[in-house]
Amino acid sequence: MAGLTYVLEHRAVQYRRTFRSSVFTSFLSPLLFLTAMGIGLGGYVDRSGGAALGGLTYLQFLAPGLLAATVMQSAAFEATFPIIGGLNWQRTFHAMYATPLSPRDIALGNLVWTALRLAMISSVFTLVVIAFGAAHSPLVVVGIPIAVLTGMSFAAPISAFSATQRTPNRFNVIFRFGITPLFLFSGTFFPIESLPSFIQPIAWLSPLWHGVDLTRGLVLGTFSQNPGLMLAHIVVLIAITIVGTWATVVTVERRLIRG
């Protein structure tokens, strides 16, 4: 734990010097997006009737899904460039490895820092959701750790992949053919039941869909309507995060040992 704390301290000092550059992408951009889509576009959607949304306004439907999706995007960024930078560009992780810190400390320290960053983002976003009147249940606060878990189900496996890369060229593939399609087709903006039947199973395989459906159930207070499904969501997200964390430790250790 002591070694992990040192890694966290290093990342916190880095963030203290660079946090201004992340304010817009981490906090203001999701707020503007929620305002434009939830209130602007939502006004047109609500006038056409809310039967497809179960009687909810579009803002109420969108807000919890956008919470999980925003955290996913931030997690993907935290798991790509900072990891490859520490292993290749600044070689900060190699400098840490020259101290008593172990590869496990370095890998887990970075993942814990990512979780803390996601907790900050999801907390601010949750306050915005409450301020907009889109929360129907006190369980909205439980949506924060669930959003973090959703983000970590992406951050952990992507960090493992990033640790194997020498250049960021393949990150474009992750964002263009992974993160962006999932952002659009995992139930964030419309129910996945609206998709063609042959595409719906693909959405079910997405960790984001599990996070969106679970977060929406908590924010809107519908969690108890299908507790079995909600529990399945949690199990899937935890399993992906555990496997991804193990893979990150292994790949970071290999890179540090081989140089």
Backbone as CSV, one residue per row, in Angstrom:
resi,resn,N_x,N_y,N_z,CA_x,CA_y,CA_z,C_x,C_y,C_z
1,MET,0.821,-1.214,0.000,0.000,0.000,0.000,0.851,1.259,0.000
2,ALA,2.022,1.195,0.667,2.890,2.371,0.704,3.374,2.728,-0.693
3,GLY,3.767,1.703,-1.469,4.232,1.959,-2.823,3.138,2.536,-3.689
4,LEU,1.934,2.001,-3.573,0.798,2.505,-4.340,0.523,3.965,-4.002
5,THR,0.692,4.325,-2.720,0.457,5.709,-2.285,1.433,6.670,-2.953
6,TYR,2.678,6.231,-3.120,3.664,7.089,-3.777,3.290,7.354,-5.238
7,VAL,2.780,6.337,-5.901,2.351,6.507,-7.292,1.172,7.473,-7.353
8,LEU,0.232,7.332,-6.429,-0.903,8.255,-6.370,-0.433,9.686,-6.132
9,GLU,0.539,9.845,-5.251,1.053,11.183,-4.974,1.673,11.801,-6.219
10,HIS,2.392,10.989,-6.973,2.999,11.480,-8.221,1.930,11.931,-9.210
11,ARG,0.889,11.115,-9.396,-0.166,11.475,-10.340,-0.933,12.713,-9.861
12,ALA,-1.111,12.851,-8.543,-1.810,14.017,-8.011,-1.015,15.294,-8.243
13,VAL,0.294,15.225,-8.079,1.144,16.396,-8.331,1.093,16.770,-9.805
14,GLN,1.121,15.763,-10.674,0.983,16.021,-12.108,-0.337,16.714,-12.412
15,TYR,-1.414,16.199,-11.834,-2.743,16.750,-12.122,-2.884,18.169,-11.587
16,ARG,-2.256,18.456,-10.464,-2.335,19.804,-9.901,-1.747,20.837,-10.861
17,ARG,-0.804,20.418,-11.676,-0.161,21.334,-12.616,-0.880,21.390,-13.968
18,THR,-1.720,20.391,-14.241,-2.334,20.333,-15.576,-3.858,20.299,-15.551
19,PHE,-4.471,20.446,-14.371,-5.922,20.241,-14.281,-6.705,21.256,-15.100
20,ARG,-6.157,22.456,-15.300,-6.892,23.487,-16.049,-7.188,23.028,-17.471
21,SER,-6.278,22.261,-18.049,-6.489,21.810,-19.436,-7.570,20.748,-19.537
22,SER,-7.944,20.125,-18.409,-8.949,19.064,-18.447,-10.313,19.534,-17.970
23,VAL,-10.424,20.784,-17.543,-11.693,21.273,-17.000,-12.800,21.206,-18.052
24,PHE,-12.491,21.634,-19.276,-13.542,21.665,-20.299,-13.978,20.259,-20.696
25,THR,-13.018,19.398,-21.024,-13.375,18.060,-21.509,-13.999,17.207,-20.405
26,SER,-13.562,17.394,-19.162,-14.043,16.543,-18.076,-15.339,17.038,-17.450
27,PHE,-15.551,18.352,-17.420,-16.683,18.891,-16.680,-17.620,19.753,-17.531
28,LEU,-17.058,20.741,-18.236,-17.922,21.676,-18.959,-18.539,21.054,-20.206
29,SER,-17.772,20.262,-20.935,-18.298,19.655,-22.160,-19.501,18.746,-21.887
30,PRO,-19.440,17.849,-20.892,-20.641,17.044,-20.596,-21.836,17.894,-20.170
31,LEU,-21.579,18.983,-19.430,-22.672,19.859,-19.013,-23.338,20.506,-20.216
32,LEU,-22.537,21.005,-21.148,-23.087,21.613,-22.354,-23.822,20.579,-23.193
33,PHE,-23.273,19.374,-23.253,-23.904,18.307,-24.034,-25.259,17.941,-23.441
34,LEU,-25.313,17.835,-22.116,-26.567,17.507,-21.453,-27.592,18.605,-21.667
35,THR,-27.156,19.857,-21.626,-28.068,20.971,-21.838,-28.607,20.984,-23.263
36,ALA,-27.700,20.800,-24.233,-28.108,20.852,-25.635,-29.018,19.692,-26.007
37,MET,-28.644,18.478,-25.583,-29.408,17.298,-25.965,-30.634,17.102,-25.077
38,GLY,-30.434,17.241,-23.767,-31.526,16.969,-22.844,-32.622,18.014,-22.854
39,ILE,-32.231,19.286,-22.940,-33.211,20.374,-22.918,-33.552,20.844,-24.326
40,GLY,-32.518,21.051,-25.146,-32.758,21.532,-26.506,-33.471,20.510,-27.368
41,LEU,-32.778,19.427,-27.687,-33.394,18.362,-28.484,-34.536,17.703,-27.723
42,GLY,-34.393,17.620,-26.403,-35.422,16.980,-25.596,-36.773,17.654,-25.706
43,GLY,-36.781,18.966,-25.945,-38.045,19.663,-26.106,-38.839,19.132,-27.286
44,TYR,-38.160,18.823,-28.379,-38.830,18.261,-29.553,-39.268,16.823,-29.297
45,VAL,-38.415,16.057,-28.619,-38.751,14.662,-28.340,-39.969,14.577,-27.427
46,ASP,-39.999,15.429,-26.404,-41.105,15.375,-25.445,-42.438,15.744,-26.089
47,ARG,-42.408,16.650,-27.064,-43.654,17.056,-27.714,-44.235,15.940,-28.580
48,SER,-43.380,14.999,-28.986,-43.866,13.897,-29.815,-44.390,12.738,-28.973
49,GLY,-44.322,12.913,-27.635,-44.846,11.868,-26.756,-43.734,11.059,-26.137
50,GLY,-43.912,10.632,-24.894,-42.862,9.911,-24.182,-43.145,8.443,-23.990
51,ALA,-44.033,7.856,-24.802,-44.382,6.440,-24.630,-43.162,5.539,-24.783
52,ALA,-42.308,5.849,-25.756,-41.131,5.014,-25.996,-40.133,5.086,-24.849
53,LEU,-40.227,6.134,-24.048,-39.304,6.328,-22.929,-39.949,5.970,-21.597
54,GLY,-41.088,5.310,-21.649,-41.751,4.905,-20.420,-42.339,6.057,-19.636
55,GLY,-42.736,7.109,-20.326,-43.330,8.249,-19.656,-42.335,9.253,-19.117
56,LEU,-41.047,9.030,-19.342,-40.020,9.955,-18.878,-39.843,11.095,-19.864
57,THR,-39.366,12.224,-19.381,-38.917,13.259,-20.303,-37.583,12.808,-20.883
58,TYR,-37.204,13.401,-22.008,-35.948,12.980,-22.623,-34.763,13.333,-21.727
59,LEU,-34.846,14.443,-21.016,-33.774,14.820,-20.099,-33.606,13.772,-19.012
60,GLN,-34.707,13.302,-18.447,-34.651,12.282,-17.402,-34.087,10.969,-17.937
61,PHE,-34.408,10.637,-19.169,-33.888,9.408,-19.775,-32.403,9.553,-20.102
62,LEU,-32.020,10.710,-20.624,-30.662,10.915,-21.109,-29.638,11.055,-19.994
63,ALA,-29.980,11.792,-18.939,-28.994,12.189,-17.928,-28.228,11.014,-17.324
64,PRO,-28.882,9.967,-16.803,-28.103,8.870,-16.218,-27.262,8.111,-17.230
65,GLY,-27.771,7.955,-18.451,-26.983,7.290,-19.477,-25.758,8.096,-19.858
66,LEU,-25.931,9.413,-19.923,-24.809,10.280,-20.276,-23.777,10.313,-19.161
67,LEU,-24.218,10.132,-17.926,-23.277,10.034,-16.808,-22.318,8.877,-17.024
68,ALA,-22.850,7.696,-17.304,-22.000,6.523,-17.521,-21.146,6.679,-18.773
69,ALA,-21.722,7.235,-19.845,-20.995,7.369,-21.111,-19.861,8.381,-20.993
70,THR,-20.082,9.468,-20.259,-19.042,10.474,-20.073,-17.864,9.908,-19.295
71,VAL,-18.170,9.162,-18.253,-17.119,8.540,-17.452,-16.340,7.531,-18.298
72,MET,-17.035,6.798,-19.181,-16.353,5.855,-20.066,-15.339,6.572,-20.936
73,GLN,-15.726,7.693,-21.524,-14.821,8.425,-22.399,-13.595,8.923,-21.641
74,SER,-13.809,9.456,-20.444,-12.687,9.930,-19.638,-11.778,8.776,-19.245
75,ALA,-12.382,7.628,-18.940,-11.588,6.456,-18.571,-10.708,6.003,-19.730
76,ALA,-11.252,6.024,-20.932,-10.487,5.598,-22.100,-9.283,6.507,-22.321
77,PHE,-9.457,7.808,-22.116,-8.324,8.725,-22.283,-7.271,8.476,-21.204
78,GLU,-7.700,8.340,-19.949,-6.763,8.121,-18.852,-5.976,6.825,-19.028
79,ALA,-6.554,5.872,-19.753,-5.923,4.566,-19.909,-5.049,4.470,-21.154
80,THR,-4.979,5.522,-21.938,-4.184,5.457,-23.167,-2.919,6.317,-23.072
81,PHE,-3.032,7.601,-23.269,-1.852,8.466,-23.368,-1.025,8.538,-22.083
82,PRO,-1.619,8.648,-20.890,-0.783,8.646,-19.681,0.011,7.355,-19.494
83,ILE,-0.558,6.233,-19.934,0.141,4.958,-19.770,1.302,4.839,-20.754
84,ILE,1.036,5.117,-22.014,2.111,5.029,-23.000,3.167,6.106,-22.747
85,GLY,2.733,7.254,-22.226,3.690,8.304,-21.891,4.624,7.869,-20.776
86,GLY,4.080,7.233,-19.754,4.909,6.787,-18.639,5.863,5.672,-19.002
87,LEU,5.518,4.898,-20.036,6.362,3.773,-20.433,7.310,4.100,-21.580
88,ASN,6.960,5.097,-22.411,7.748,5.335,-23.617,8.305,6.754,-23.722
89,TRP,7.482,7.743,-23.511,7.908,9.114,-23.781,8.699,9.708,-22.621
90,GLN,8.087,9.820,-21.452,8.829,10.338,-20.299,9.584,9.236,-19.552
91,ARG,9.148,7.980,-19.750,9.724,6.814,-19.069,9.673,6.992,-17.535
92,THR,8.615,7.621,-17.093,8.421,7.834,-15.658,8.290,6.520,-14.914
93,PHE,7.620,5.563,-15.529,7.425,4.279,-14.858,8.748,3.540,-14.667
94,HIS,9.662,3.708,-15.617,10.971,3.085,-15.469,11.738,3.728,-14.317
95,ALA,11.588,5.045,-14.178,12.233,5.724,-13.052,11.658,5.225,-11.724
96,MET,10.350,5.007,-11.687,9.732,4.469,-10.474,10.250,3.063,-10.196
97,TYR,10.430,2.286,-11.260,10.868,0.904,-11.113,12.307,0.820,-10.590
98,ALA,13.075,1.888,-10.798,14.451,1.936,-10.290,14.494,2.177,-8.786
99,THR,13.354,2.493,-8.199,13.214,2.662,-6.756,12.642,1.358,-6.177
100,PRO,12.389,1.301,-4.896,11.782,0.069,-4.333,10.362,-0.221,-4.814
101,LEU,9.771,0.651,-5.636,8.421,0.390,-6.132,8.433,-0.804,-7.081
102,SER,7.411,-1.623,-6.983,7.285,-2.799,-7.846,6.390,-2.475,-9.036
103,PRO,6.473,-3.273,-10.107,5.555,-3.070,-11.239,4.094,-3.132,-10.813
104,ARG,3.790,-3.961,-9.826,2.418,-4.053,-9.323,1.991,-2.723,-8.710
105,ASP,2.898,-2.099,-7.923,2.589,-0.790,-7.347,2.297,0.233,-8.436
106,ILE,3.103,0.230,-9.476,2.975,1.215,-10.550,1.669,1.009,-11.314
107,ALA,1.376,-0.231,-11.651,0.153,-0.524,-12.411,-1.093,-0.205,-11.593
108,LEU,-1.140,-0.708,-10.367,-2.323,-0.490,-9.537,-2.460,0.969,-9.124
109,GLY,-1.333,1.633,-8.891,-1.384,3.050,-8.533,-2.020,3.894,-9.616
110,ASN,-1.685,3.593,-10.867,-2.277,4.332,-11.979,-3.754,4.019,-12.140
111,LEU,-4.144,2.772,-11.910,-5.560,2.414,-12.012,-6.368,3.066,-10.887
112,VAL,-5.807,3.096,-9.683,-6.512,3.744,-8.573,-6.645,5.241,-8.838
113,TRP,-5.609,5.854,-9.396,-5.706,7.271,-9.737,-6.799,7.495,-10.780
114,THR,-6.872,6.621,-11.755,-7.932,6.741,-12.753,-9.301,6.659,-12.087
115,ALA,-9.463,5.746,-11.141,-10.742,5.626,-10.428,-11.063,6.905,-9.663
116,LEU,-10.063,7.523,-9.062,-10.289,8.784,-8.344,-10.702,9.896,-9.294
117,ARG,-10.073,9.955,-10.450,-10.442,10.957,-11.453,-11.880,10.743,-11.909
118,LEU,-12.239,9.500,-12.137,-13.605,9.202,-12.573,-14.608,9.536,-11.477
119,ALA,-14.223,9.343,-10.219,-15.106,9.691,-9.108,-15.357,11.190,-9.063
120,MET,-14.323,11.983,-9.338,-14.492,13.438,-9.371,-15.452,13.849,-10.483
121,ILE,-15.244,13.282,-11.661,-16.072,13.634,-12.812,-17.524,13.223,-12.587
122,SER,-17.735,11.994,-12.113,-19.100,11.506,-11.915,-19.804,12.247,-10.780
123,SER,-19.064,12.688,-9.767,-19.675,13.442,-8.667,-20.191,14.787,-9.153
124,VAL,-19.363,15.484,-9.937,-19.786,16.780,-10.478,-20.982,16.598,-11.403
125,PHE,-20.928,15.580,-12.243,-22.020,15.342,-13.191,-23.309,14.995,-12.453
126,THR,-23.194,14.227,-11.368,-24.372,13.870,-10.583,-25.011,15.099,-9.963
127,LEU,-24.199,16.028,-9.494,-24.740,17.283,-8.954,-25.515,18.041,-10.031
128,VAL,-24.999,18.012,-11.255,-25.693,18.676,-12.365,-27.021,17.976,-12.647
129,VAL,-27.018,16.641,-12.628,-28.248,15.871,-12.863,-29.299,16.235,-11.811
130,ILE,-28.884,16.331,-10.561,-29.814,16.699,-9.491,-30.325,18.120,-9.679
131,ALA,-29.422,19.028,-10.045,-29.811,20.426,-10.243,-30.803,20.580,-11.393
132,PHE,-30.693,19.719,-12.404,-31.599,19.765,-13.545,-32.929,19.068,-13.253
133,GLY,-33.051,18.478,-12.061,-34.290,17.797,-11.705,-34.479,16.470,-12.395
134,ALA,-33.392,15.830,-12.833,-33.500,14.573,-13.570,-33.333,13.346,-12.685
135,ALA,-33.140,13.542,-11.383,-32.985,12.420,-10.459,-34.305,12.164,-9.734
136,HIS,-34.725,10.920,-9.708,-35.999,10.559,-9.093,-35.837,9.776,-7.800
137,SER,-34.612,9.479,-7.378,-34.407,8.608,-6.232,-33.158,9.024,-5.467
138,PRO,-33.163,8.850,-4.128,-31.944,9.095,-3.347,-30.793,8.181,-3.761
139,LEU,-31.118,7.078,-4.453,-30.076,6.166,-4.918,-29.196,6.789,-5.999
140,VAL,-29.518,8.012,-6.388,-28.698,8.688,-7.388,-27.244,8.769,-6.929
141,VAL,-27.013,8.865,-5.613,-25.635,8.949,-5.113,-24.896,7.628,-5.326
142,VAL,-25.649,6.511,-5.346,-25.022,5.217,-5.606,-24.618,5.120,-7.074
143,GLY,-25.222,5.966,-7.915,-24.842,5.991,-9.316,-23.397,6.423,-9.526
144,ILE,-22.828,7.148,-8.544,-21.441,7.600,-8.671,-20.476,6.415,-8.687
145,PRO,-20.482,5.535,-7.665,-19.567,4.386,-7.752,-19.882,3.442,-8.907
146,ILE,-21.154,3.365,-9.304,-21.491,2.515,-10.441,-20.904,3.097,-11.730
147,ALA,-20.977,4.418,-11.876,-20.362,5.061,-13.045,-18.854,4.855,-13.038
148,VAL,-18.251,4.931,-11.853,-16.805,4.681,-11.747,-16.483,3.244,-12.140
149,LEU,-17.295,2.304,-11.672,-17.090,0.897,-12.036,-17.222,0.698,-13.541
150,THR,-18.191,1.379,-14.139,-18.341,1.305,-15.594,-17.087,1.812,-16.290
151,GLY,-16.586,2.951,-15.824,-15.373,3.505,-16.413,-14.179,2.583,-16.242
152,MET,-14.062,1.951,-15.080,-12.926,1.061,-14.832,-13.013,-0.212,-15.659
153,SER,-14.224,-0.613,-16.045,-14.351,-1.790,-16.914,-13.775,-1.501,-18.299
154,PHE,-13.598,-0.225,-18.616,-12.903,0.162,-19.847,-11.441,0.490,-19.565
155,ALA,-11.197,1.223,-18.483,-9.843,1.698,-18.192,-8.876,0.541,-17.967
156,ALA,-9.311,-0.498,-17.257,-8.398,-1.594,-16.924,-7.928,-2.360,-18.172
157,PRO,-8.838,-2.855,-19.015,-8.342,-3.575,-20.204,-7.619,-2.668,-21.201
158,ILE,-8.061,-1.413,-21.323,-7.378,-0.509,-22.249,-5.980,-0.182,-21.741
159,SER,-5.807,-0.051,-20.428,-4.476,0.180,-19.862,-3.552,-0.989,-20.182
160,ALA,-4.089,-2.202,-20.100,-3.282,-3.380,-20.439,-2.841,-3.329,-21.889
161,PHE,-3.743,-2.917,-22.768,-3.387,-2.788,-24.186,-2.361,-1.682,-24.389
162,SER,-2.565,-0.541,-23.740,-1.656,0.599,-23.901,-0.240,0.245,-23.476
163,ALA,-0.116,-0.602,-22.467,1.203,-0.984,-21.975,1.979,-1.822,-22.984
164,THR,1.305,-2.337,-23.990,1.982,-3.142,-25.010,2.385,-2.317,-26.225
165,GLN,1.991,-1.048,-26.266,2.196,-0.232,-27.456,3.443,0.653,-27.341
166,ARG,4.099,0.852,-28.487,5.256,1.745,-28.549,4.869,3.121,-29.101
167,THR,3.808,3.158,-29.900,3.309,4.411,-30.469,1.805,4.485,-30.236
168,PRO,1.217,5.703,-30.314,-0.228,5.843,-30.072,-1.090,5.608,-31.304
169,ASN,-0.516,5.081,-32.382,-1.250,4.957,-33.637,-2.532,4.136,-33.502
170,ARG,-2.485,3.081,-32.727,-3.648,2.199,-32.620,-4.721,2.745,-31.685
171,PHE,-4.411,3.811,-30.981,-5.438,4.416,-30.129,-6.588,4.964,-30.966
172,ASN,-6.283,5.403,-32.183,-7.342,5.896,-33.059,-8.382,4.808,-33.329
173,VAL,-7.916,3.577,-33.453,-8.841,2.459,-33.684,-9.762,2.282,-32.482
174,ILE,-9.198,2.393,-31.278,-9.998,2.233,-30.059,-11.091,3.289,-29.991
175,PHE,-10.725,4.541,-30.256,-11.694,5.626,-30.114,-12.698,5.652,-31.268
176,ARG,-12.236,5.417,-32.483,-13.130,5.520,-33.644,-14.056,4.322,-33.783
177,PHE,-13.527,3.124,-33.526,-14.320,1.915,-33.761,-14.756,1.226,-32.469
178,GLY,-14.387,1.791,-31.342,-14.795,1.239,-30.062,-15.584,2.224,-29.233
179,ILE,-14.921,3.246,-28.739,-15.542,4.192,-27.803,-16.686,4.957,-28.454
180,THR,-16.471,5.504,-29.640,-17.529,6.314,-30.279,-18.772,5.494,-30.615
181,PRO,-18.656,4.327,-31.268,-19.874,3.534,-31.515,-20.595,3.119,-30.230
182,LEU,-19.833,2.759,-29.201,-20.467,2.388,-27.939,-21.199,3.572,-27.320
183,PHE,-20.607,4.736,-27.434,-21.225,5.958,-26.923,-22.587,6.189,-27.573
184,LEU,-22.688,5.846,-28.848,-23.916,6.122,-29.600,-24.938,5.000,-29.518
185,PHE,-24.497,3.750,-29.372,-25.409,2.613,-29.531,-25.487,1.704,-28.308
186,SER,-25.306,2.252,-27.113,-25.396,1.436,-25.902,-26.527,1.887,-24.990
187,GLY,-27.550,2.481,-25.564,-28.713,2.867,-24.785,-28.621,4.219,-24.130
188,THR,-27.599,5.002,-24.451,-27.453,6.322,-23.841,-28.498,7.291,-24.356
189,PHE,-28.697,7.329,-25.665,-29.561,8.325,-26.287,-30.945,7.798,-26.630
190,PHE,-31.095,6.495,-26.727,-32.399,5.900,-27.028,-32.372,4.457,-26.541
191,PRO,-33.534,3.874,-26.246,-33.562,2.482,-25.777,-32.991,1.550,-26.841
192,ILE,-32.224,0.568,-26.413,-31.645,-0.350,-27.401,-32.721,-1.180,-28.081
193,GLU,-33.922,-1.226,-27.492,-35.024,-1.930,-28.150,-35.404,-1.271,-29.471
194,SER,-34.971,-0.017,-29.658,-35.243,0.683,-30.912,-34.321,0.215,-32.033
195,LEU,-33.240,-0.479,-31.670,-32.301,-0.966,-32.676,-32.870,-2.197,-33.376
196,PRO,-32.403,-2.484,-34.601,-32.795,-3.738,-35.261,-32.451,-4.930,-34.379
197,SER,-33.260,-5.962,-34.433,-33.104,-7.106,-33.533,-31.735,-7.768,-33.649
198,PHE,-31.125,-7.752,-34.843,-29.840,-8.435,-35.006,-28.687,-7.619,-34.426
199,ILE,-28.913,-6.337,-34.122,-27.871,-5.487,-33.542,-27.959,-5.463,-32.024
200,GLN,-29.134,-5.708,-31.481,-29.324,-5.612,-30.037,-28.358,-6.486,-29.233
201,PRO,-28.091,-7.744,-29.644,-27.133,-8.547,-28.868,-25.748,-7.922,-28.789
202,ILE,-25.351,-7.166,-29.817,-24.054,-6.485,-29.781,-24.049,-5.449,-28.672
203,ALA,-25.162,-4.723,-28.545,-25.275,-3.730,-27.473,-25.212,-4.399,-26.109
204,TRP,-25.818,-5.589,-25.989,-25.811,-6.296,-24.707,-24.394,-6.703,-24.299
205,LEU,-23.525,-6.934,-25.285,-22.146,-7.317,-24.988,-21.292,-6.136,-24.538
206,SER,-21.799,-4.935,-24.718,-21.031,-3.742,-24.375,-21.041,-3.504,-22.869
207,PRO,-19.876,-3.314,-22.250,-19.865,-2.942,-20.831,-20.629,-1.640,-20.573
208,LEU,-20.623,-0.746,-21.558,-21.318,0.521,-21.358,-22.816,0.309,-21.200
209,TRP,-23.407,-0.630,-21.965,-24.840,-0.862,-21.813,-25.163,-1.322,-20.398
210,HIS,-24.328,-2.195,-19.850,-24.544,-2.646,-18.476,-24.475,-1.452,-17.517
211,GLY,-23.492,-0.573,-17.743,-23.367,0.592,-16.876,-24.506,1.574,-17.042
212,VAL,-24.925,1.809,-18.274,-26.019,2.748,-18.541,-27.317,2.243,-17.922
213,ASP,-27.633,0.982,-18.134,-28.887,0.432,-17.617,-28.898,0.422,-16.088
214,LEU,-27.760,0.110,-15.507,-27.653,0.079,-14.049,-27.731,1.488,-13.460
215,THR,-27.017,2.426,-14.052,-27.044,3.805,-13.574,-28.428,4.406,-13.718
216,ARG,-29.075,4.121,-14.833,-30.433,4.645,-15.059,-31.412,4.086,-14.014
217,GLY,-31.251,2.824,-13.672,-32.117,2.237,-12.666,-31.953,2.889,-11.309
218,LEU,-30.718,3.298,-10.985,-30.460,3.942,-9.704,-30.951,5.384,-9.688
219,VAL,-30.639,6.122,-10.732,-31.008,7.541,-10.790,-32.523,7.718,-10.831
220,LEU,-33.211,6.829,-11.549,-34.658,6.958,-11.716,-35.447,6.160,-10.678
221,GLY,-34.752,5.429,-9.819,-35.440,4.679,-8.785,-36.148,3.431,-9.261
222,THR,-35.745,2.887,-10.416,-36.377,1.670,-10.952,-35.511,0.434,-10.709
223,PHE,-34.504,0.569,-9.872,-33.553,-0.516,-9.609,-34.263,-1.782,-9.137
224,SER,-35.275,-1.615,-8.278,-35.932,-2.771,-7.661,-36.901,-3.485,-8.595
225,GLN,-37.175,-2.930,-9.760,-38.126,-3.567,-10.671,-37.571,-4.843,-11.285
226,ASN,-36.263,-4.903,-11.443,-35.625,-6.096,-12.010,-34.277,-6.303,-11.325
227,PRO,-34.289,-6.688,-10.037,-33.032,-6.791,-9.286,-32.076,-7.834,-9.852
228,GLY,-32.613,-8.902,-10.457,-31.742,-9.921,-11.033,-30.886,-9.362,-12.156
229,LEU,-31.505,-8.581,-13.028,-30.761,-7.968,-14.132,-29.738,-6.974,-13.605
230,MET,-30.127,-6.186,-12.602,-29.201,-5.211,-12.039,-27.983,-5.903,-11.428
231,LEU,-28.220,-7.017,-10.743,-27.112,-7.770,-10.157,-26.205,-8.337,-11.247
232,ALA,-26.816,-8.785,-12.341,-26.027,-9.301,-13.460,-25.139,-8.208,-14.046
233,HIS,-25.675,-6.991,-14.149,-24.872,-5.861,-14.626,-23.629,-5.679,-13.757
234,ILE,-23.836,-5.696,-12.450,-22.728,-5.479,-11.519,-21.677,-6.571,-11.652
235,VAL,-22.132,-7.817,-11.744,-21.202,-8.950,-11.854,-20.366,-8.832,-13.125
236,VAL,-21.007,-8.485,-14.238,-20.285,-8.357,-15.507,-19.225,-7.254,-15.420
237,LEU,-19.592,-6.104,-14.883,-18.652,-4.982,-14.800,-17.483,-5.307,-13.872
238,ILE,-17.773,-5.947,-12.742,-16.700,-6.306,-11.814,-15.766,-7.334,-12.454
239,ALA,-16.330,-8.315,-13.147,-15.506,-9.352,-13.775,-14.568,-8.756,-14.818
240,ILE,-15.088,-7.855,-15.657,-14.249,-7.227,-16.678,-13.146,-6.407,-16.030
241,THR,-13.482,-5.686,-14.971,-12.500,-4.844,-14.287,-11.400,-5.686,-13.647
242,ILE,-11.765,-6.793,-13.031,-10.768,-7.657,-12.383,-9.824,-8.260,-13.419
243,VAL,-10.382,-8.786,-14.499,-9.533,-9.374,-15.545,-8.634,-8.309,-16.174
244,GLY,-9.202,-7.125,-16.431,-8.408,-6.044,-17.005,-7.310,-5.573,-16.070
245,THR,-7.583,-5.533,-14.770,-6.566,-5.132,-13.794,-5.424,-6.139,-13.759
246,TRP,-5.762,-7.420,-13.752,-4.719,-8.452,-13.793,-3.872,-8.311,-15.059
247,ALA,-4.519,-8.078,-16.194,-3.786,-7.938,-17.456,-2.891,-6.706,-17.431
248,THR,-3.339,-5.629,-16.809,-2.524,-4.418,-16.716,-1.267,-4.671,-15.903
249,VAL,-1.419,-5.346,-14.759,-0.257,-5.660,-13.930,0.746,-6.498,-14.714
250,VAL,0.266,-7.479,-15.448,1.149,-8.375,-16.209,1.866,-7.621,-17.322
251,THR,1.134,-6.833,-18.101,1.754,-6.156,-19.248,2.712,-5.047,-18.799
252,VAL,2.367,-4.317,-17.744,3.271,-3.283,-17.236,4.551,-3.922,-16.714
253,GLU,4.426,-5.033,-16.006,5.610,-5.715,-15.481,6.514,-6.183,-16.620
254,ARG,5.926,-6.736,-17.671,6.735,-7.199,-18.806,7.484,-6.046,-19.452
255,ARG,6.798,-4.929,-19.646,7.451,-3.783,-20.291,8.568,-3.230,-19.441
256,LEU,8.370,-3.166,-18.137,9.399,-2.606,-17.272,10.623,-3.531,-17.184
257,ILE,10.398,-4.807,-17.203,11.508,-5.748,-17.124,12.295,-5.790,-18.434
258,ARG,11.568,-5.751,-19.563,12.230,-5.819,-20.870,12.788,-4.470,-21.312
259,GLY,12.271,-3.365,-20.729,12.782,-2.052,-21.063,12.086,-1.422,-22.238
